[in-house]
Amino acid sequence: MVRTWFSCLLWSVTVGLQATGSNENILIRQAKESDYVAITDIYAYYVCESISTFELVPPSVEEISRRMESGKAQGLPCFVCETTAGAIVGYAYVRLHNTRAAYDCTVDLGIYLRHGEGETAWTGKGLGRRLLGELFTFLRAVQLPRSHESGRSGQRFLQVMALRSRFHEPDGEYESAPRGFYTSVGFRYVGTCTKVGYKFGRWADVDYYQIGLDEVRD
Ligand SMILES: CC(C)(COP(=O)(O)OP(=O)(O)OC[C@H]1O[C@@H](n2cnc3c(N)ncnc32)[C@H](O)[C@@H]1OP(=O)(O)O)[C@@H](O)C(=O)NCCC(=O)NCCS
């Protein structure tokens, strides 16, 4: 409880970081250990205030570090957006879609920009598109060794899934990623699971989107 309160407080005192008018001076690079505090902070806002994630309690820095290091050990990247002042204002990563071995070529996307409103907003400046560009370029370059136990050869990761949640009632409130985002960056809508989440005392549906990495345009 104390940890939840502290995590929520952490994001609320840092949301004032000023966003710039464009994303040109933002560096996109792979995440490193020193970024995990900022990642924890960015994510805590969405846990506490949105249904972008179905987690109910913001994870600690230690837990985020564990998840990131575990992803890295599986060859699954995380990219961050860094301002010229060294602030981390967004991140995107992938995790295996399912731990069953035959799903090894399919990953789920997570992407979060630091919350802000008006002049402090980082959304709508092309950062999401740039993060995905770097992530997809990385994923397409990962090749399977000939000896891989799956028997497949060539590109390791083939499919990326993205989930977009919204409350079951059709009032549009508290939607997560903007409706047009995934399709704008090349994903196609593949279906909806209804009432699979329950958060803030309400049922939530999840829309699934998918993109084949061989369909990604450079
Ligand atoms: C989802 C998210 C990462 C998008 O990042 P972003 O930087 O705002 O998106 P971009 O500015 O790169 O937009 C990319 C495309 O999406 C479309 N898009 C973005 N916001 C949109 C909106 N509100 N309505 C319609 N289309 C939109 C744009 O058309 C844009 O295409 P264009 O370049 O051809 O104009 C950001 O909104 C976010 O962090 N949301 C909260 C966290 C979340 O819900 N994450 C998803 C769950 S993991």
The ligand as an ORCA input file, in Angstrom:
! r2SCAN-3c Opt
* xyz 0 1
  C       0.370      5.064    -27.891
  C       1.433      6.143    -27.875
  C       2.789      5.513    -27.582
  C       1.478      6.808    -29.265
  O       2.645      7.618    -29.366
  P       2.610      9.050    -30.098
  O       4.003      9.585    -30.082
  O       1.551      9.897    -29.517
  O       2.196      8.680    -31.585
  P       2.789      9.369    -32.893
  O       2.778     10.863    -32.691
  O       4.098      8.760    -33.264
  O       1.683      8.989    -33.948
  C       1.866      7.947    -34.871
  C       0.620      7.840    -35.707
  O      -0.485      7.489    -34.879
  C      -1.615      8.293    -35.210
  N      -2.179      8.850    -34.007
  C      -1.538      9.232    -32.887
  N      -2.404      9.741    -32.012
  C      -3.620      9.677    -32.610
  C      -4.939     10.058    -32.210
  N      -5.164     10.630    -31.025
  N      -5.951      9.831    -33.061
  C      -5.747      9.273    -34.265
  N      -4.516      8.909    -34.711
  C      -3.481      9.110    -33.883
  C      -1.166      9.450    -36.064
  O      -1.967      9.432    -37.236
  C       0.269      9.165    -36.395
  O       0.375      8.940    -37.763
  P       1.050     10.040    -38.712
  O       2.510     10.036    -38.333
  O       0.791      9.499    -40.059
  O       0.370     11.325    -38.421
  C       1.108      7.245    -26.826
  O      -0.154      7.769    -27.132
  C       1.084      6.733    -25.399
  O       2.112      6.669    -24.730
  N      -0.126      6.359    -24.904
  C      -0.337      5.945    -23.524
  C       0.259      4.587    -23.237
  C      -0.480      3.514    -23.994
  O      -1.685      3.457    -24.034
  N       0.301      2.610    -24.623
  C      -0.273      1.528    -25.379
  C      -0.472      0.322    -24.544
  S       1.041     -0.586    -24.382
*
